Amino acid sequence: MAILLDKDVVRLHTIAQNEMKRLTSAEALDRYTLAAAERNHRILLVRPLLIGGDLFKENMEFMDRLVLRLQNEGLEVGSADKLPPVPVSRGLIFLIGMGVLAGGLLLLERLAPTRYSPALGAVGAGLWAAALFLSPEFARKLMALGAVIVFPTLALLMGVKQEGRTPGAAILAFVRISLFSLLGALFTVGLLADAGFMLKLDQFLGVKLAHVIPLVIVMLYFPLLSARGKILVEKIKELLESPVKLGVALAAGFMAVAIAIYVMRTGNEGMAVSGLELQFRSLLDQILGVRPRTKEFLLGHPALLLLLLYGYRDNRFLPLLLLGAIGQASLVNTFAHIHTPLVISLLRAFHGLWIGILLGLAVYLAIRLVSRWGRDTKWLK
């Protein structure tokens, strides 16, 4: 119906009455505020609180607190208005898609260098033009999926080296990798900048693939890169014939379980979030205004910084590499949520980056201190 109305609609958010019975007033406030500030809803249908003493007084106080929270987010409470028209130029979309194709060719050159790259580029441009003519919406979603896969993957392949770096050089390399990954976000926003995506009448295609494929590529590329042999067959043979230590096998099993949980938690219908995690998210929202993604600032970004500090060396640091890939993929996928205001996504990414750098440096310093203490206390053994 919204499409038939030419997207002349206003998004509304509410909490079901049976769900309101299970939520505290603070949790309900968080839900309504998040919907307005970070999900671009223009109308809030507020269900009354039905549990408590003086219900009239509690509900009036709840409305006052909600209005205050919305105003603190910079929102104006009043009559709802619809989203302004968002013009879409098919020619501009074609040029943006060509940028994604160029990134894809660069990635192909890294993975399997070939002299046929110009011909492949020409074929890709022709297919992109045909797809954009036949099915513009599907073509844009498919190219956006390519953007969020290609650029974080290419950033890691170009930025991660075998040798370690000094802290200053590692931070600079981390920023360069993240900025290169964000090219994928730039192309994605350009491709999906449309009222249909902003109103969530249409959605980004392939959320789980966008998180998994970069992991698979880096998990295959770097072990083969460090393997002995001149050609691919020799490298694969050397890896297959290498003895596997028990510690490595246990670490691989742990990473497999962690990645499975990570994949199940991605997407619009992921695993349920625990109450403790919800409280932690709410605390971050209150402190920072916009909550960074946990898998970025707590796992992916610190792991990538540690990898840059120590260098990839060999497969012993593969878990750090995979965590770093998760962080970069998540960083770009943040911007695939076009229904979220762009400034919110930018703040979320920024907070994740600077907190991730600080945590990574803290872990690095802790490792240095423990190593030094261990050397200094050898006489106790």
C-alpha positions in Angstrom: 0.0 0.0 0.0 2.9 2.4 0.8 4.4 1.8 -2.7 1.0 2.4 -4.3 0.7 5.6 -2.4 4.0 6.7 -4.0 5.8 6.4 -0.6 3.6 9.2 0.8 3.6 7.6 4.3 4.8 8.3 7.8 6.4 5.5 9.9 4.8 4.7 13.3 6.3 2.8 16.2 4.5 1.3 19.2 5.0 -1.4 21.8 2.3 -4.1 22.0 0.2 -3.9 25.2 1.2 -7.5 26.3 4.9 -6.5 25.8 4.4 -3.4 27.9 3.5 -5.6 30.9 7.0 -7.1 30.8 9.0 -3.9 30.3 10.0 -1.4 33.0 9.3 2.3 32.3 13.0 2.8 31.7 13.1 0.1 29.0 10.0 1.4 27.4 11.6 4.9 27.3 14.6 3.5 25.6 12.5 1.7 23.0 10.5 4.8 22.0 13.5 7.0 22.0 15.5 4.6 19.9 12.7 4.3 17.4 12.5 8.1 16.9 16.2 9.0 17.1 17.8 6.1 15.3 15.0 4.4 13.3 13.5 7.5 11.7 9.9 6.9 13.0 7.8 10.1 12.9 4.9 8.9 15.1 5.0 7.2 18.5 1.8 5.5 19.6 2.5 5.3 23.4 0.7 2.5 25.2 -0.2 3.2 28.8 1.6 1.7 31.8 -0.8 -0.7 33.5 1.2 -1.8 36.5 1.9 0.4 39.5 0.2 2.6 42.1 -1.2 5.9 40.9 -1.4 4.9 37.2 -2.6 8.3 36.0 0.3 10.1 37.7 2.9 7.5 36.5 1.7 7.7 32.9 1.8 11.5 32.9 5.3 11.4 34.3 6.3 8.8 31.7 5.1 11.2 28.9 7.0 14.1 30.4 10.2 12.0 30.5 9.7 10.8 27.0 9.3 14.3 25.7 12.4 15.4 27.5 14.4 12.4 26.1 13.3 13.2 22.6 14.2 16.9 23.0 17.6 15.9 24.3 18.1 13.9 21.1 17.5 17.1 19.2 14.0 16.1 18.0 11.1 18.5 18.0 7.8 17.2 19.4 4.8 18.3 17.4 2.8 17.3 14.3 4.4 14.5 12.3 5.5 15.3 8.8 6.4 13.0 6.0 9.8 12.4 4.5 10.8 15.0 1.9 11.1 13.8 -1.7 14.4 12.0 -2.5 15.3 12.3 -6.2 17.1 9.3 -7.7 19.2 9.7 -10.9 19.7 6.4 -12.8 22.8 7.9 -14.5 24.4 8.8 -11.1 23.5 5.3 -9.8 25.3 3.8 -12.8 28.5 5.8 -12.1 28.4 4.8 -8.4 28.1 1.1 -9.5 31.1 1.6 -11.7 33.1 2.6 -8.6 32.1 -0.7 -6.9 33.1 -2.6 -10.1 36.5 -0.9 -10.0 37.0 -2.1 -6.4 35.9 -5.6 -7.4 38.6 -5.7 -10.1 41.3 -4.5 -7.6 40.2 -7.3 -5.3 40.4 -9.8 -8.1 43.9 -8.6 -8.9 44.9 -9.3 -5.3 43.3 -12.8 -5.3 44.1 -14.0 -8.8 46.1 -11.6 -11.0 45.0 -11.9 -14.7 45.7 -9.9 -17.9 42.0 -10.1 -18.7 41.0 -7.5 -16.1 40.1 -4.8 -18.7 37.8 -7.3 -20.6 36.2 -8.4 -17.3 35.6 -4.7 -16.4 33.9 -4.1 -19.8 31.7 -7.1 -19.4 30.8 -6.1 -15.8 29.9 -2.6 -16.9 27.6 -4.0 -19.6 25.9 -6.4 -17.2 25.5 -3.6 -14.7 23.9 -1.3 -17.3 21.5 -4.1 -18.4 20.5 -5.0 -14.8 19.9 -1.3 -14.0 17.7 -1.0 -17.0 15.7 -4.3 -16.4 15.3 -4.2 -12.6 16.7 -1.0 -11.0 15.8 -1.9 -7.4 17.3 -5.4 -7.5 20.4 -4.2 -9.3 21.0 -1.5 -6.8 20.7 -3.9 -3.9 23.0 -6.4 -5.5 25.6 -3.8 -6.2 25.3 -2.5 -2.6 26.0 -6.0 -1.4 29.1 -6.1 -3.6 30.3 -2.8 -2.1 30.0 -4.0 1.5 31.9 -7.2 0.6 34.6 -5.8 -1.6 36.0 -2.8 0.2 36.5 -4.2 3.8 38.0 -7.3 2.3 40.3 -5.4 0.0 41.3 -3.0 2.9 42.5 -6.0 5.0 44.3 -7.6 2.1 46.2 -4.4 1.4 46.7 -3.2 5.0 47.7 -6.3 7.0 51.4 -7.1 6.7 53.6 -10.0 7.9 55.8 -7.7 10.0 54.8 -5.8 13.1 54.6 -2.0 13.5 55.2 0.6 16.2 52.1 1.8 18.1 52.0 5.0 16.1 52.4 3.3 12.8 49.8 0.6 13.8 47.2 3.2 14.7 47.8 5.0 11.4 47.5 1.7 9.4 44.3 0.9 11.4 42.8 4.3 10.4 43.8 3.8 6.8 42.2 0.4 6.6 39.0 1.7 8.2 38.8 4.6 5.9 39.3 2.3 2.9 36.6 0.0 4.2 34.3 3.0 4.5 34.5 3.5 0.8 32.1 0.6 0.7 29.8 2.5 3.0 30.0 5.6 0.8 29.0 3.6 -2.3 26.2 1.7 -0.4 24.6 4.9 0.8 24.8 6.4 -2.7 23.2 3.3 -4.2 20.4 3.0 -1.6 19.6 6.7 -1.1 15.9 6.4 -1.8 12.7 7.1 0.1 11.8 3.4 -0.1 14.9 2.3 1.8 14.6 5.2 4.2 11.1 4.3 5.1 12.1 0.6 5.3 9.6 -0.3 2.5 12.7 -2.0 0.9 15.8 -3.3 2.6 19.4 -4.1 2.0 19.9 -7.5 0.4 22.1 -10.3 1.9 23.0 -9.1 5.4 24.5 -12.5 6.5 26.5 -12.8 3.2 28.0 -9.4 3.7 29.4 -10.5 7.1 30.5 -14.0 6.1 32.1 -13.6 2.7 34.9 -11.3 3.9 35.7 -13.8 6.7 35.9 -16.6 4.2 38.2 -14.7 1.8 40.7 -13.6 4.4 40.6 -17.0 6.1 41.7 -18.6 2.8 44.0 -15.8 1.5 46.4 -15.2 4.4 47.2 -18.9 5.2 48.0 -19.5 1.5 50.1 -16.3 1.4 52.3 -17.5 4.3 52.5 -21.1 3.0 55.7 -22.2 1.2 55.5 -22.9 -2.5 55.6 -20.9 -5.8 52.2 -21.9 -7.2 48.8 -22.3 -5.7 48.8 -26.1 -5.8 52.1 -26.3 -3.9 50.8 -23.9 -1.3 47.6 -25.9 -0.7 49.6 -29.1 -0.5 52.0 -27.6 2.0 49.1 -26.5 4.2 47.3 -29.8 4.0 50.4 -31.7 4.9 51.3 -29.4 7.9 50.9 -31.0 11.3 48.1 -29.6 13.4 48.9 -28.9 17.1 46.2 -29.5 19.7 46.2 -25.9 20.7 45.6 -24.8 17.2 42.8 -27.3 16.8 41.1 -26.1 20.0 41.5 -22.5 18.9 39.9 -23.3 15.5 37.0 -25.1 17.2 36.4 -22.1 19.5 36.6 -19.7 16.5 34.1 -21.8 14.6 31.6 -21.7 17.4 32.2 -17.9 17.8 31.7 -17.3 14.1 28.5 -19.4 14.1 27.1 -17.3 17.0 28.2 -14.1 15.2 26.4 -15.1 12.0 23.2 -16.1 13.9 23.2 -12.7 15.6 23.4 -10.7 12.4 20.4 -9.7 10.3 17.0 -8.4 11.1 15.9 -11.6 13.0 19.0 -12.6 14.9 19.4 -14.4 18.2 17.6 -12.9 21.3 19.7 -10.5 23.3 20.2 -11.0 27.0 18.9 -8.6 29.6 22.4 -7.8 30.8 23.5 -6.9 27.3 20.4 -4.7 26.9 21.4 -2.9 30.1 25.0 -2.5 28.8 23.6 -1.1 25.5 21.4 1.4 27.4 24.3 2.5 29.5 26.4 3.2 26.4 23.5 5.1 24.8 23.3 7.3 27.9 27.0 8.0 28.1 27.8 8.4 24.4 24.5 9.5 22.9 24.9 6.9 20.1 25.9 3.3 21.0 28.7 1.8 19.0 28.4 -1.8 18.0 29.8 -4.2 20.6 31.5 -6.5 18.0 33.4 -3.5 16.7 34.8 -1.6 19.7 35.0 -4.7 22.0 36.3 -7.3 19.6 37.0 -6.5 16.0 38.8 -3.1 16.2 41.1 -4.0 19.2 42.0 -7.4 17.6 42.9 -5.7 14.3 45.1 -3.1 16.1 46.9 -5.9 17.9 47.4 -7.7 14.6 48.9 -4.6 13.1 51.2 -4.2 16.1 52.5 -7.7 16.1 52.2 -8.5 12.3 50.4 -11.4 10.8 53.7 -13.5 10.7 52.0 -16.9 10.3 48.7 -18.6 11.1 49.1 -18.3 14.8 47.4 -14.9 14.6 44.6 -16.1 12.4 42.0 -15.6 15.2 43.0 -11.9 15.5 42.7 -11.6 11.7 39.2 -13.1 11.7 38.0 -10.8 14.5 39.5 -7.8 12.7 37.5 -8.8 9.6 34.4 -9.0 11.7 35.0 -5.5 12.9 35.6 -4.1 9.4 32.5 -5.9 7.9 30.3 -4.6 10.7 31.7 -1.1 10.3 30.6 -0.9 6.6 27.3 -2.8 7.2 26.3 -0.1 9.7 25.6 2.2 6.8 23.4 -0.4 5.0 20.7 0.5 7.5 19.4 3.4 5.3 16.4 3.9 7.5 18.8 5.1 10.2 19.8 8.8 9.9 23.3 9.1 8.3 24.6 11.2 11.2 23.7 8.5 13.7 25.6 5.9 11.6 28.6 8.2 11.4 28.6 8.7 15.2 28.2 5.0 15.8 31.2 4.2 13.6 33.3 7.0 15.1 32.7 5.9 18.7 33.5 2.3 17.7 36.8 3.3 16.2 38.2 5.5 18.9 37.1 3.2 21.7 38.5 0.2 19.8 41.8 1.9 19.4 42.0 2.7 23.2 41.1 -0.9 24.2 43.6 -2.3 21.7 46.4 -0.2 23.1 45.3 -1.1 26.7 45.6 -4.8 25.9 48.9 -4.3 24.1 50.3 -2.4 27.1 49.0 -5.1 29.5 50.7 -7.8 27.4 54.0 -5.8 27.5 53.8 -5.4 31.3 53.0 -9.0 31.9 55.9 -10.1 29.6 58.3 -7.7 31.3 57.1 -8.9 34.8 57.6 -12.5 33.8 61.2 -11.8 32.7 61.9 -9.9 35.9 60.6 -12.6 38.2 62.4 -15.6 36.7 64.6 -15.8 39.8 61.5 -16.7 41.8 61.2 -20.1 40.0 
